[in-house]
Amino acid sequence: MNVSHRLSENQYLVTYNVGSGESGSRIDNFLKSRYHRRSREQIKRALDSGAISIIRTSSQVGKIKPSSTVMLGDQVHVMTERKEEPEVNFNYKILFEDETLFIVEKPSNLPVHPAGKYFFNTLTTHLKTQGFKTPLNDDVDFYLAHRIDKETSGVLVLSKDKEVSQKLAAQFADRTTEKTYLAITHGRIEKDEFSVDVPIGRDPNAPVTLKMAPLALEAGGQTAATKFKVIERRGNFTLVECYPKTGRQHQIRVHLDHVGHPIVGDKLYGIEVDTALTLFERRMPSASQNTLTSMQFQTAMEISPEVMEKLILPRHALHAAGIKFSHPITGKRVEFRSGLPEDLQAFFDTITI
C-alpha cells in the first residue's frame, strides 16, 4: 500500500509498531490502548472507512475487522485528521546532538509536548516527524529531561533514550544540575543580589487552576529556593539573572511576584486576575464562574487588547539562559547557554535608562 506521508492539509499518517507483548491482540484493542478517548464504535467506524491499515511483510492482510489480529512486526497505519491548531513558532535551533542527547534552543510560542489544543504544533511532534516530512512513528521518541512553558524561550534538554532520560531526571531530582534564567521584571530592584526561600503550592483561592502561590508547608506547599542577581536596571524595569535551586512549577515567576517585581508580560502573575476574568467572561459569555483552565485563561489573554496594554509584551519575559549537568554516558560536566532572545532584547533596548 503506497500512501503519501502528508496527503492533504488536514490529513496525516500515523504509524504504530506492534511489539512482542502486543502480538496476537485484536486490532480494536490495540488501537483503544492508544486512543483512550475514542469509543469502540468510533474505532469500528474508522476501520470500516478504510482509514486504518495493517502493513505486514510476511503475508497479505485481508479486509480489516475489529476482531482482526495484529502480529509482531506489523505496522498499523492510521490516516488521521489534522485539526486546525493555533500557530506556533517552529524556529528552534539545535545546540547539540549526539547518540543520546538532543539540546534545543526553543523560541517562545512553542509548546514542548502535546496538551490541550496543541498536538502537531509542538516541539516533540515536529522533531519526531522531521518537520512533518515523515509519518508520526511511535517508535521514534524524544524524552524531556525537564520542561519549560510554551511562552518561555531558551535551552531545553531532551534525550533519545528512555534509560538516559531517567538518568537525567535523577540529576534534576538530586539538584546536581545548574540552571540559569534571565527575566525582565517590573520595577527597579535595588539589591544587587538576593534570595527567596519561600515554599509554593497550588493557589487554593485562584480561579485559574494552574496558578501557584506562596503556601506554607503545613498547608501543602513545597520548599522552593531561588537566588537572583541584578544584571541591569533601566527606567522602571530590571534585568535579572535567576538561579533556581529547586524546580517547582512557576517557581521564578511566583518568587519574583512575591517580592513585588512580577515578570513583564506574565499573564498569571503580572496583572490582576479579576481584570482578566472580567475580559474573559465578556468575550465568552458561556464561561462559568468556576475555575478556569490554564488554556482558557491564556486564550482569553491573547485576544484581549485591553490586557495586552497592561502586559506590555505578548509573552512573559523569561528565558532559560543556561544549563549545566553531567553527561549521562560519559559523566563529563557539560554546559549549554543561550543569550537573551531578540524580542526581549529589543524591548529592553527601548527603555530609557
ROTORKOL-344648 format. One line per 4 residues: for each residue x, y, z of N, C-alpha, C, CB. Coordinates in steps of 0.1 Angstrom, whole numbers, plus 5000, padded with zeros to 4 digits. Each point is the difference from the previous one (the first is absolute). Last residue first. Glycine has a CB too. Layout:
N
X:Y:Z:X:Y:Z:X:Y:Z:X:Y:Z | ...
***
This chain:
353
5172:5547:5302:5008:4997:5012:4997:5011:5010:5018:4989:4988 | 4949:4994:4972:5009:5010:5004:5006:4998:5013:4987:5016:4986 | 4993:4947:4978:4998:5007:5013:5011:5010:5003:4989:4979:5009 | 5009:4990:4953:4991:5012:4998:4998:5008:5013:4989:4988:4981
5036:4970:5016:5007:5011:4994:4992:5013:4998:5014:4983:4988 | 4967:4976:5028:5008:5006:5010:5008:5012:4995:5002:4978:5011 | 4971:4997:4959:4992:5007:5010:5009:5007:5010:4981:4983:4997 | 5040:4990:4972:4995:5012:4993:4991:5008:5010:5001:4988:4978
5016:4970:5036:5011:5010:4999:4995:5013:4994:5017:4982:4998 | 4954:4982:5004:5002:5005:5013:5011:5011:5000:4992:4978:5010 | 4999:4999:4950:4988:5007:5004:5001:5007:5014:4987:4984:4986 | 5049:4988:4995:4998:5013:4994:4988:5008:5005:5011:4990:4980
5013:4974:5053:4994:5000:4986:4997:5014:4995:4991:4977:5005 | 5048:5008:5031:4987:5006:5000:4994:5001:4986:5006:5013:5021 | 5031:4949:4984:4998:5014:5004:4986:5005:5000:5023:5003:4991 | 4999:4947:5020:4992:5007:4989:4998:5014:5005:4988:4979:4993
5042:4970:5018:4995:5014:5003:4993:5006:4988:5019:5003:5016 | 5003:4948:5010:4994:5006:4988:4994:5013:5003:4996:4977:4990 | 5041:4982:5030:4992:5012:5002:4995:5005:4987:5014:5006:5020 | 5009:4947:5009:4997:5007:4988:4992:5012:5003:5002:4979:4986
5031:4980:5038:4991:5011:5002:4999:5008:4987:5007:5001:5025 | 5002:4945:4978:5007:5013:4998:4990:5012:5003:5016:4990:4984 | 4975:4961:5013:5002:5006:5014:5006:5014:4999:5002:4977:5009 | 4983:4991:4955:5014:5002:5003:5003:5005:5014:5003:5005:4976
4951:4986:5011:5008:4988:4995:5015:5002:5004:4984:4997:4981 | 4982:5036:5029:4995:4987:5005:5008:4988:4996:4978:5010:5001 | 5039:5042:5007:4995:4992:4989:4997:4986:5005:5014:5013:4983 | 4982:5030:5048:5009:4989:4997:4994:4992:4988:5009:4999:5024
4980:5055:4984:4997:4987:5006:5011:4990:4996:4975:5005:5000 | 5003:5050:4995:5013:4992:5001:4996:4987:5007:5014:5021:5001 | 4962:5024:4970:4999:4989:5009:5013:4992:5000:4975:4999:4995 | 4998:5053:4989:5011:4990:5001:4997:4988:5009:5016:5019:4996
4953:5018:4991:5013:5005:4994:5011:4990:5001:4993:5022:5006 | 4952:4984:4993:5009:4990:5005:5014:5002:4994:4981:4984:5004 | 4978:5054:5003:5009:4993:4991:5009:4990:5007:4999:5019:4984 | 4955:5018:5019:5008:4990:5007:5007:4991:4990:4984:5001:5020
4979:5037:4980:5014:5003:4997:5009:4991:5009:4995:5024:4994 | 4953:4969:4986:5007:5004:5011:5015:5000:4997:4982:4990:5015 | 4983:5023:4947:5004:4988:5008:5008:5004:5012:5000:4986:4979 | 4982:5047:4991:4991:4989:4998:5003:4987:5006:4996:5011:4979
5015:5040:5041:5005:4990:4991:4990:4989:4997:5024:5005:5008 | 4961:5031:5018:5011:5006:4993:5006:4991:4989:5005:5014:5021 | 4956:4983:5013:5011:4991:5000:5012:5006:4994:4984:4981:4998 | 4975:5043:5003:5005:4998:5013:5012:4991:5000:4977:5003:5009
5000:5003:4951:5006:5013:5004:5006:4999:5014:4983:5012:4986 | 4994:4951:4997:5013:5002:4994:5007:5013:5004:4992:4986:4980 | 4963:5005:5033:5010:4993:5008:5014:5001:4994:4982:4984:5007 | 4983:5035:4969:5001:5006:5013:5010:4994:5009:4976:5006:4998
5013:4974:4960:5009:5012:4999:5002:5008:5013:4994:5001:4976 | 4994:4945:5015:4995:5013:5006:5010:5011:4999:4986:4986:5015 | 5018:4966:4972:4992:5007:4991:4995:5014:5005:4993:4977:4991 | 5036:4992:5033:5006:5002:4987:4992:5009:4991:5012:4978:5002
4973:5007:5041:5010:5010:5001:5005:5004:4986:5006:4991:5023 | 4964:4973:4982:4993:5013:5002:5010:5011:5000:4983:4988:5013 | 5034:4968:4984:4993:5004:4988:4994:5014:5001:4996:4976:4995 | 5023:5004:5043:5010:5005:4991:4994:5005:4987:5017:4984:5010
4955:4996:5023:5006:5013:5005:5009:5006:4990:4997:4992:5023 | 4987:4964:4969:4989:5010:4998:5005:5014:5004:4983:4983:5004 | 5046:4981:5003:4999:5002:4986:4989:5011:4997:5007:4976:4996 | 5001:5009:5049:5010:5009:4995:4999:5003:4985:5015:4991:5018
4940:4998:5008:5013:4993:4998:5010:5010:4995:4988:4979:4994 | 4972:5034:5040:5003:4999:4986:5013:4993:4998:4988:5021:4996 | 4971:4980:5045:5014:5002:4996:5002:4998:4985:5007:4992:5022 | 4945:5024:4991:5009:4991:5007:5014:5002:4994:4982:4984:5004
4978:5037:4980:5007:5008:5011:5010:4991:5007:4980:5015:5002 | 5007:4977:4945:4994:4999:5014:5008:5009:5010:4991:4977:4995 | 5001:5029:4950:5010:4996:5010:4993:5000:5014:5019:5009:4986 | 4961:5006:4972:4997:4987:5005:5009:4995:5011:4991:4995:4978
5015:5047:4996:4989:5001:5010:4996:4986:5007:4992:5019:4987 | 5051:5004:4989:4994:4986:5000:4990:4999:5010:5021:4990:4992 | 5001:5051:5002:5002:4995:4986:4993:4986:4999:5022:5013:4999 | 4976:5009:5042:4994:5009:4991:5001:4994:4986:5005:5020:5014
5017:4959:5022:4985:4997:5000:4993:5009:4990:5002:4994:5024 | 5045:5012:4982:4997:4987:4995:4985:4997:4999:5021:4992:5010 | 4995:5048:5010:5001:5000:4985:4997:4987:4994:5018:5017:5002 | 4982:4985:5044:4989:5009:4995:5001:5000:4985:5000:5014:5021
5034:4964:5002:4988:4992:5000:4988:5008:4994:5009:4987:5020 | 5033:5035:4986:5001:4990:4989:4987:4992:4999:5024:4999:5004 | 4980:5032:5032:4999:5007:4987:5000:4990:4988:5012:5020:5010 | 4996:4963:5033:4986:5004:4999:4998:5007:4986:4998:5002:5025
5045:4986:4989:4993:4988:4995:4985:5004:4997:5015:4984:5012 | 5028:5049:4986:4990:4996:5009:4991:4989:4994:5000:5023:5011 | 5052:4981:4974:4988:5009:5000:4990:4994:5010:5004:5007:4976 | 5038:4971:5017:5003:5014:4997:4989:5010:5000:5018:4990:4986
4984:4960:5019:5004:5007:5012:5003:5015:4998:5010:4978:5007 | 4972:4991:4959:4995:4994:5013:5004:5009:5012:5001:4977:4990 | 5013:5032:4965:4986:5000:4999:4993:4995:5013:5002:4997:4976 | 5046:5029:5010:4995:4988:5007:4985:5001:5001:5022:4998:5012
5010:5036:4970:4993:4991:4991:4994:4988:5006:5015:5008:4983 | 5025:5014:5043:4992:5007:4989:4994:4990:4991:5016:5019:5001 | 4994:4968:5050:5007:5000:4987:4991:5008:4990:5012:4978:5006 | 4987:5034:5048:4996:4990:4990:5007:5001:4987:4978:4999:5011
5030:5019:5039:5006:5002:4986:4996:4989:4990:5019:5013:5011 | 4973:4989:5039:4994:5012:4994:5006:5004:4986:4997:5007:5023 | 5010:4953:5006:5008:5011:5005:4996:5013:4993:5019:4985:5004 | 4959:4975:4984:4999:5000:5015:5008:5012:5005:4998:4975:5001
5004:5014:4953:4987:5007:5003:4999:5002:5016:4989:4990:4979 | 5047:4985:5005:5002:5014:4996:4987:5008:5003:5016:4993:4982 | 4983:4960:5026:5009:5007:5009:5002:5015:4997:5011:4978:5003 | 4962:4994:4968:4994:5002:5013:5009:5008:5010:4987:4979:4996
5030:5009:4962:4990:5010:4998:4993:5003:5013:4996:4991:4977 | 5037:4975:5022:5006:5013:4998:4989:5011:4999:5020:4989:4988 | 4965:4965:5015:5007:5005:5012:5006:5014:4999:5005:4976:5004 | 4964:4991:4969:4999:5015:5000:5008:5006:5012:4977:4998:4990
5021:4952:5017:4993:5006:4989:4998:5016:5003:4988:4978:4996 | 5055:4997:5025:4985:5000:5002:4994:5007:4988:5002:5000:5025 | 5046:4984:4989:4993:5000:4987:4985:5000:5001:5020:4989:4991 | 5028:5029:5039:4990:4989:4999:4992:5002:4987:4998:4999:5025
5036:5031:4983:5006:4988:5007:4991:4988:5000:5013:5017:5014 | 4992:5028:4952:4991:4992:5008:5008:4988:5006:4980:5007:4985 | 5034:5042:4995:5006:4987:5002:4991:4992:5009:5023:5010:4998 | 4978:5037:4968:4993:4992:5010:5006:4987:5001:4979:5013:4996
5030:5042:4987:5004:4986:4998:4994:4992:5011:5021:5006:4988 | 4960:5043:4991:5006:4992:5011:5004:4986:4995:4987:5013:5017 | 4997:5042:4969:5004:4987:4994:5008:4992:5011:5001:5010:4976 | 4960:5031:5027:5013:4994:5004:5002:4987:4993:4998:5012:5023
4971:5039:4977:5001:4986:4997:5014:4995:5004:4983:5002:4981 | 4998:5044:5015:4993:4993:5011:5000:4985:4997:4986:5021:5004 | 5053:5007:4976:4987:5006:5003:4994:4993:5012:4997:5007:4976 | 5040:4966:5014:4997:5010:4990:4986:5005:5003:5015:4989:4982
5029:4978:5038:4988:5007:5003:4997:5010:4989:5003:4996:5025 | 5027:4954:4980:4999:5014:4996:4986:5006:5003:5016:4996:4981 | 5001:4961:5036:5010:5003:4989:5000:5014:4996:4996:4977:4992 | 4991:4994:5056:4996:5011:4990:5011:5002:4990:4987:5011:5018
4999:4944:5010:5011:5009:4998:4996:5011:4990:5017:4982:5006 | 4961:4974:5028:4999:5010:4990:5012:5009:5000:4975:4999:5001 | 5005:4949:5017:5009:5011:5002:4999:5009:4988:5016:4985:5014 | 4949:4977:5011:5006:5006:4988:5009:5011:5004:4980:4994:4987
4988:4961:5033:5010:5010:5003:5006:5005:4986:5005:4989:5023 | 4953:4979:5004:5004:5006:4988:5010:5011:5003:4978:4995:4989 | 4989:4961:5033:5011:5009:5001:5004:5005:4987:5008:4988:5020 | 4941:5000:4987:5013:4993:4998:5012:5010:5001:4989:4982:4986
4955:5016:5034:5010:5006:4991:5013:4991:5000:4991:5022:5005 | 4967:4971:5021:5002:4993:4988:5011:5006:4991:4976:4993:5002 | 5010:5021:5043:4988:5002:4991:5002:4992:4987:4995:5022:5011 | 5040:4981:5021:4989:4993:5007:4987:5001:4992:5011:5005:5022
5028:5018:4963:5002:4986:4999:4988:4992:5006:5025:5004:5000 | 4966:5045:4980:5007:4994:5011:5001:4985:4999:4992:5019:5015 | 5005:5016:4944:4991:4992:5008:5008:4993:5011:4984:4997:4980 | 5015:5041:4975:5007:4996:5012:4990:4993:5009:5016:5020:4998
4972:4974:4952:5001:5011:5009:5009:4996:5012:4977:5009:4993 | 5001:4978:4952:5007:4996:5013:5001:5012:5008:5013:4982:4989 | 4953:5001:4968:5008:5010:5007:5005:4995:5013:4986:5017:4990 | 4986:4961:4976:5014:4998:4998:5008:5009:5010:4997:4994:4976
4954:5006:5019:5005:4988:5006:5015:4999:5000:4979:4989:4993 | 4989:5054:5011:5008:4994:4989:5007:4988:5006:5003:5022:4987 | 4972:5008:5040:4990:4994:4991:5007:4994:4987:4984:5017:5008 | 5036:4988:5045:5000:5006:4986:4990:4993:4991:5024:5005:5003
4988:4985:5045:4990:5011:4998:4999:5005:4986:5003:5006:5023 | 5029:4961:4994:4987:4995:5003:4988:5010:4998:5011:4986:5017 | 5040:5005:4960:4992:5011:5007:4986:4995:5003:5014:5018:4989 | 5030:4950:5008:4989:5004:4992:4992:5011:5008:4999:4977:4989
5051:5022:5025:4990:4989:4997:4989:5006:4992:5006:4987:5021 | 5047:5025:5006:4988:5003:4991:4992:4988:4997:5014:5018:4990 | 5027:5005:5046:4993:4989:4994:4988:5004:4992:5008:4986:5020 | 5038:5042:4989:4986:5000:5004:4993:4988:4994:5000:5025:5002
5047:5003:4998:4998:4987:5005:4986:4999:5006:5025:4997:5005 | 5009:5037:4963:4986:4998:5005:4999:4985:5004:4990:5019:4986 | 5052:5021:5007:4995:4986:4999:4986:5000:5005:5023:4990:5002 | 5016:5048:4975:4991:4996:5011:4995:4986:4997:4993:5024:5004
5041:5020:4977:4998:4986:5001:4990:4997:5012:5023:4996:4990 | 4984:5049:4997:5008:4994:4989:4998:4985:5000:5016:5018:5001 | 4947:5018:5017:5011:4991:5005:5007:4994:4988:4988:4995:5021 | 4974:5033:4971:5012:5008:5006:5011:4991:5004:4984:5017:5008
4977:4982:4953:5004:4992:5011:5013:5006:5006:4989:4979:4990 | 4969:5042:4980:5015:5000:5002:5003:4992:5012:5003:5022:4989 | 4952:4971:4978:5006:5007:5012:5015:4998:5000:4979:4996:5012 | 4995:4967:4962:4995:5013:5002:5007:5006:5012:4977:4994:4991
5048:4969:4979:4990:5002:5010:4995:5014:5000:5010:4982:5014 | 5017:4977:4956:4998:5015:5001:4988:5002:5008:5010:5005:4977 | 5027:4952:5019:4987:5005:5001:5000:5015:5000:4992:4979:5012 | 5039:4971:4980:5000:5015:4999:4985:5004:5001:5022:5001:4987
5006:4952:5031:4989:5007:4992:5003:5015:5000:4983:4982:5006 | 5043:4966:5006:5000:5015:5000:4989:5005:4991:5025:5000:5005 | 4993:4951:5023:4992:5007:4990:5000:5015:5002:4985:4980:4998 | 5040:4970:5015:5001:5014:5003:4993:5007:4989:5022:4998:5012
4978:4949:5012:5000:5009:4988:5001:5014:5005:4987:4983:4986 | 5008:4982:5045:5014:5001:4995:5001:5008:4987:5006:4978:5012 | 4955:5006:5018:5004:5014:4999:5015:5002:4997:4982:5005:5016 | 4987:4955:4986:5011:5001:5010:5006:5014:5000:5005:4976:4997
4961:5013:4971:4995:4997:5013:5010:5002:5011:4984:4984:4990 | 5030:5021:4966:4991:5011:5003:4994:4998:5014:4995:5004:4976 | 5031:4961:5007:5009:5012:5003:4991:5012:5004:5017:4991:4984 | 4961:4970:5002:5006:4998:5013:5009:5012:5004:4999:4975:4997
4983:5023:4959:4990:5004:5010:5005:4998:5014:4982:4993:4984 | 5045:4992:4981:4999:5015:5001:4990:5005:5010:5007:5000:4976 | 4996:4954:5016:5012:5004:5007:5001:5016:5001:5012:4979:4991 | 4952:5001:4985:4999:4997:5014:5012:5005:5008:4985:4981:4995
5016:5021:4958:4991:5010:5006:4998:4998:5015:4988:5001:4978 | 5036:4967:4998:5008:5012:5001:4991:5011:5007:5014:4994:4980 | 4965:4967:5009:5008:4998:5011:5009:5012:5003:5000:4976:4995 | 4972:5024:4967:4992:5001:5012:5009:4998:5012:4980:4992:4988
5036:5030:4965:4999:4987:5006:4993:5001:5014:5021:4993:4988 | 4991:5044:4983:4995:4991:4991:4997:4986:5005:5012:5013:4983 | 4988:5039:5041:5008:4989:4997:4993:4991:4990:5011:5001:5023 | 4990:5055:4994:4993:4988:4997:5010:4989:4998:4981:5013:4989
5016:5041:5031:5008:4988:4999:4990:4988:4997:5018:5009:5015 | 4984:5048:4977:4992:4989:5004:5008:4987:4998:4978:5013:4995 | 5027:5046:5007:5006:4987:4999:4991:4989:5005:5022:5011:5002 | 4954:5035:4981:5013:4997:5006:5004:4985:4999:4997:5018:5015
4955:5015:4992:5010:4997:4990:5012:4994:5007:4991:5018:4984 | 4954:4987:5029:5014:5001:5004:5009:4995:4989:4994:4997:5024 | 4958:5000:4974:5005:5014:4998:5014:5001:5003:4978:5008:5004 | 5001:4950:5002:4998:5004:4986:5006:5013:4998:4980:4986:4999
5041:4990:5043:4987:5003:4995:5000:5004:4985:4994:5008:5023 | 5040:4956:4999:4998:5014:5000:4987:5004:4994:5025:5004:5000 | 5002:4949:5023:4990:5007:4991:5001:5015:5002:4985:4980:5002 | 5048:4971:5000:4993:5010:5009:4990:5007:4990:5020:5003:5016
5002:4960:4968:5007:5000:5013:4993:5009:5010:5022:4993:4988 | 4956:4982:4968:5003:5012:5006:5007:4998:5013:4980:5011:4989 | 5018:4959:4964:4996:5000:5014:5005:5013:5007:5001:4975:5001 | 4986:5003:4948:5009:5009:5007:4995:5002:5014:5007:5012:4978
4985:4949:4979:4996:5009:5011:5011:5008:5005:4983:4983:5006 | 4997:4977:4956:5009:5011:5001:4995:5009:5011:5006:4999:4975 | 4969:4964:5014:5013:4994:5004:5011:5011:5001:4994:4979:4989 | 4961:5028:4995:5000:4999:5015:5013:4994:5005:4976:4998:5000
5013:5033:4956:5003:4987:5003:5002:4998:5015:5011:4997:4978 | 4969:5036:4981:5002:5001:5014:5001:4986:5005:4987:5021:5002 | 5029:4993:4948:4988:4996:5008:5004:5001:5015:4992:4985:4982 | 5035:5047:4986:4998:4986:5001:4988:4997:5008:5025:4997:4999
4988:5047:4992:5004:4994:4988:4999:4985:5000:5016:5019:4997 | 4976:5018:5037:4988:4995:4993:5004:4994:4986:4986:5017:5012 | 5047:4997:5020:4994:5012:4994:4988:4996:4991:5021:5012:5001 | 5001:4953:5022:5010:5008:4992:4994:5011:4993:5014:4980:4998
4965:4991:5035:4996:4999:4986:5010:5007:4991:4976:4998:5007 | 5030:5002:5040:4997:4986:4997:4997:4998:4985:4992:4996:5024 | 5014:5048:4994:5012:4992:5000:4998:4986:4995:5009:5014:5019 | 4953:5013:4988:5008:5005:4988:5013:4993:4999:4990:5023:5003
4983:4968:5034:4994:4994:4988:5008:5005:4988:4978:4999:5011 | 5036:5018:5030:5003:4986:4999:4994:4994:4988:5001:4999:5025 | 4991:5048:4984:5014:4997:4997:5002:4985:4998:5007:5020:5013 | 4945:5000:4975:5008:4999:5012:5014:4996:4996:4980:4993:5014
4974:5009:4961:5008:5013:5002:5007:5000:5013:4984:5012:4986 | 4988:4951:5004:5010:5001:4989:5009:5012:5002:4985:4989:4984 | 4983:5008:5049:5006:4987:4999:5011:5000:4989:4978:4990:5006 | 4987:5045:5027:5013:4998:4992:5003:4985:5000:5008:5023:5006
4956:4998:5019:4997:5001:4986:5012:4998:4991:4982:5016:5006 | 5022:4964:5042:4989:5009:4996:4998:5000:4985:5006:5014:5020 | 5039:4966:4987:4991:5002:5011:4989:5010:4995:5019:4996:5017 | 5032:4979:4966:4985:5001:4998:4993:5002:5013:5002:4986:4980
5048:5032:5019:4994:4987:4998:4985:5002:4998:5018:4988:5013 | 5010:5051:4990:5011:4989:4999:4993:4987:4996:5014:5012:5018 | 4970:5038:4967:4998:4990:5011:5010:4989:4998:4975:5006:5001 | 5029:5046:4983:5001:4986:4995:4998:4990:5012:5016:5008:4981
4989:5043:5019:4988:4996:4993:5003:4986:4993:4994:5024:4996 | 5051:4998:5016:4987:5002:5006:4989:4996:4991:5009:5019:5014 | 5037:4957:4978:4995:5013:5000:4987:5001:5008:5010:5003:4977 | 5034:4963:5029:4986:5001:4997:4996:5015:4999:4996:4977:5011
5049:4991:4985:4997:5013:5004:4986:5003:4995:5024:5008:4999 | 4999:4942:5013:4993:5010:4991:5000:5013:5006:4986:4981:4990 | 5039:4967:5012:4999:5012:5007:4994:5011:4990:5019:4994:5016 | 4988:4950:4992:4995:5009:4990:4997:5013:5007:4990:4981:4985
5038:4967:5023:4995:5013:5004:4995:5009:4988:5015:4999:5020 | 5004:4956:4976:4990:4999:5010:4994:5013:5004:5013:4982:5009 | 5021:5010:4956:4992:4988:4999:4989:5000:5011:5019:4988:4990 | 4995:5060:4999:5009:4988:4998:4990:4988:5000:5020:5012:5012
4979:5047:4985:4993:4987:4998:5011:4989:4999:4981:5010:4988 | 5006:5048:5022:5010:4988:5001:4992:4987:4998:5014:5013:5016 | 4967:5031:4976:5012:5004:5006:5011:4989:5001:4987:5017:5013 | 4967:4997:4956:5007:4989:5007:5014:5004:5004:4987:4983:4986
4966:5047:5007:5014:4998:4996:5006:4988:5007:5003:5025:4995 | 4944:4997:4989:5009:4996:5011:5014:4997:4994:4981:4990:5013 | 4973:5029:4969:5014:5004:4998:5009:4997:5012:4992:5018:4985 | 4958:4977:5007:5009:4988:4999:5015:5004:4997:4980:4987:4991
4972:5035:5031:5013:5003:4994:5009:4988:5000:4997:5024:5008 | 4946:4979:4988:5011:5000:5010:5013:5004:4992:4989:4983:5014 | 4952:5018:4982:5013:5001:4994:5011:5000:5011:4990:5012:4980 | 4962:4963:5028:5006:5013:5000:5014:5000:4994:4987:5006:5020
4981:4956:4962:5006:5004:5013:5005:5014:4999:5006:4976:5005 | 4959:4986:4967:5007:5013:5001:5005:5003:5014:4986:5008:4981 | 5010:4941:5003:4991:5011:5003:5008:5013:5001:4985:4985:5012 | 5021:4966:4963:5008:5010:5007:4992:5013:5002:5021:4991:4990
4969:4954:5003:4996:5013:4997:5008:5010:5008:4976:4993:4994 | 5040:4957:4991:4995:5008:5011:4996:5014:4994:5013:4988:5017 | 4999:4958:4971:4999:5013:4993:4992:5009:5009:5001:4989:4977 | 5029:4967:5034:4988:5007:5003:5000:5013:4993:4998:4989:5023
5029:4959:4978:4999:5014:4995:4986:5006:5003:5017:4994:4982 | 5017:4965:5038:4986:5004:4998:5000:5015:4996:4992:4983:5018 | 5044:4973:4979:4998:5015:5001:4986:5003:4998:5024:5005:4992 | 5004:4947:5024:4990:5008:4992:5002:5015:5003:4984:4980:5001
5041:4986:5022:5006:5005:4988:4990:5008:4991:5016:4981:5001 | 4964:4983:5032:5013:5006:5002:5007:5004:4987:5003:4986:5021 | 4944:5011:4978:5011:4991:5003:5013:5008:5002:4989:4982:4987 | 4952:5023:5016:5013:5006:4996:5011:4991:5004:4991:5023:5001
4954:4968:4987:5011:5000:5010:5012:5006:4993:4991:4980:5011 | 4952:5025:4984:5012:4996:4994:5012:5002:5009:4991:5007:4978 | 4962:5005:5031:5006:4987:5005:5013:4996:4994:4976:4993:5005 | 4998:5046:4980:5004:5002:5014:5007:4988:5006:4981:5016:5002
5024:4986:4946:4988:5001:5009:5005:5003:5014:4986:4984:4985 | 5034:5017:4960:5002:5001:5015:4987:5002:5007:5022:5010:4996 | 4994:4964:4957:4991:5011:5005:5002:5000:5015:4984:4998:4980 | 5056:4978:5002:4987:5001:4993:4993:5012:5006:4999:4976:4995
5055:5013:5000:4989:5002:5011:4987:5003:4992:5017:5009:5017 | 5032:4963:4970:4990:5010:4997:4990:5001:5011:5003:4996:4976 | 5049:4990:5033:4988:4995:4994:4990:5011:4997:5003:4978:5011 | 5042:5029:5008:5000:4985:4998:4988:4995:4992:5013:4998:5021
4994:5049:4993:5009:4996:4989:4999:4985:4997:5015:5018:5007 | 4949:5020:5012:5007:4988:5004:5008:4994:4988:4981:4995:5016 | 4986:5049:5003:5011:4997:4990:5007:4988:5006:5002:5024:4992 | 4946:4998:5014:5011:4993:5006:5011:4996:4989:4984:4991:5018
4976:5051:4989:5005:4989:4993:5011:4993:5008:4994:5011:4978 | 4963:5029:5023:5010:4993:5007:5004:4987:4992:4990:5008:5022 | 4976:5023:4964:5011:5009:5004:5011:4993:5008:4983:5017:5001 | 4974:4966:4979:5013:4998:4993:5011:5009:5004:4987:4992:4981
4966:5001:5035:5002:5011:4990:5012:4998:4992:4988:5015:5014 | 4999:4956:5023:4991:4998:4989:5003:5010:4988:4983:4991:5016 | 5041:5014:5025:5004:4988:4993:4992:4998:4988:5007:4990:5022 | 4980:5045:5006:5013:5003:4993:5005:4988:4992:5005:5017:5018
4957:4977:5009:4997:5008:4988:5013:5004:4992:4979:5009:5012 | 5026:4968:5029:4994:4991:4990:4996:5008:4987:4991:4986:5018 | 5025:5038:5020:5011:4992:4994:4994:4991:4989:5013:5001:5022 | 4956:5023:5002:5008:5009:4992:5011:4993:4993:4994:5019:5015
4981:4957:5016:4992:5002:4989:5007:5010:4990:4979:4996:5014 | 5040:4995:5028:5002:4989:4991:4992:5001:4987:5004:4985:5020 | 5012:5060:5005:4991:4988:5003:5003:4989:4990:4982:5015:5010 | 5053:5025:5006:4991:4995:4989:4992:4988:5005:5017:5009:4982
5017:5013:5043:4988:5008:5000:4991:4996:4989:5012:5019:5010 | 5032:4961:4997:4991:4998:5012:4987:5007:4999:5021:4998:5013 | 5017:4984:4954:4990:5011:4999:4989:4998:5011:5004:5001:4975 | 5032:4969:5023:5007:5012:4996:4990:5012:4998:5017:4986:4989
4969:4970:5023:5011:5003:5010:5008:5013:4996:5002:4975:5004 | 4964:5007:4967:4994:5006:5012:5010:5004:5011:4980:4986:4996 | 5033:4990:4964:4997:5015:4998:4994:5007:5012:4997:4995:4976 | 5011:4958:5026:5013:5006:4997:4998:5016:4999:5008:4979:4989
4954:4993:5014:5006:5002:5013:5013:5007:4998:4989:4979:5008 | 4989:5011:4953:4992:5010:5007:5006:5002:5014:4979:4994:4987 | 5039:4972:4985:5004:5014:4995:4992:5011:5008:5005:4990:4978 | 5008:4962:5045:4990:5005:4990:5004:5015:4997:4982:4985:5010
5057:4982:5005:4989:5008:5005:4990:5003:4989:5016:5010:5018 | 5027:4966:4978:4988:4992:5002:4988:5008:5006:5015:4981:5004 | 5033:5039:5005:4997:4990:4989:4988:4991:5003:5025:5001:4994 | 4997:5033:5035:4987:5003:4994:4996:4991:4988:5004:5023:5006
5038:4977:5020:4989:4999:5010:4987:5002:4994:5016:5007:5017 | 5023:4999:4957:4999:4986:5003:4988:4998:5010:5024:4996:4996 | 4972:5047:4973:5011:4994:5007:4996:4986:5004:5007:5022:5009 | 4979:5014:4951:4995:4990:5009:5012:4993:5007:4979:4996:4985
5014:5056:4994:5007:4987:4998:4996:4990:5011:5019:5012:4990 | 4959:5034:4984:5002:4994:5013:5006:4986:4997:4981:5012:5011 | 5010:5039:4962:5004:4986:5000:5002:4995:5014:5010:5002:4977 | 4964:5041:4993:5006:4996:5013:5002:4985:4999:4989:5019:5013
5000:5024:4951:5002:4986:5002:5007:4997:5013:5000:4996:4976 | 4966:5046:5006:5013:4996:5003:5001:4985:5004:5005:5024:5008 | 4961:5021:4971:5002:4986:5003:5015:4997:5002:4980:4995:4986 | 5000:5048:5002:4992:4996:5012:5001:4985:5002:4985:5019:4997
5036:5005:4966:5003:5008:5012:4993:4996:5012:5003:5018:4985 | 5009:4944:4981:4995:5014:4998:5002:5008:5012:4982:4991:4985 | 5040:4967:5009:4991:5000:4989:4994:5013:4997:4995:4977:5006 | 5050:5004:5015:4992:5012:5003:4990:5001:4989:5018:5012:5013
5010:4951:4986:5001:5003:5014:4991:5012:5004:5023:4992:5000 | 4965:4974:4960:5008:5012:5003:5000:5003:5014:4994:5009:4978 | 5000:4941:5002:4993:5012:5004:5010:5011:5002:4982:4986:5011 | 5012:4959:4970:5008:5013:4999:4991:5011:5004:5015:4990:4982
4987:4954:5025:4991:5012:5000:5009:5012:5000:4981:4988:5012
***
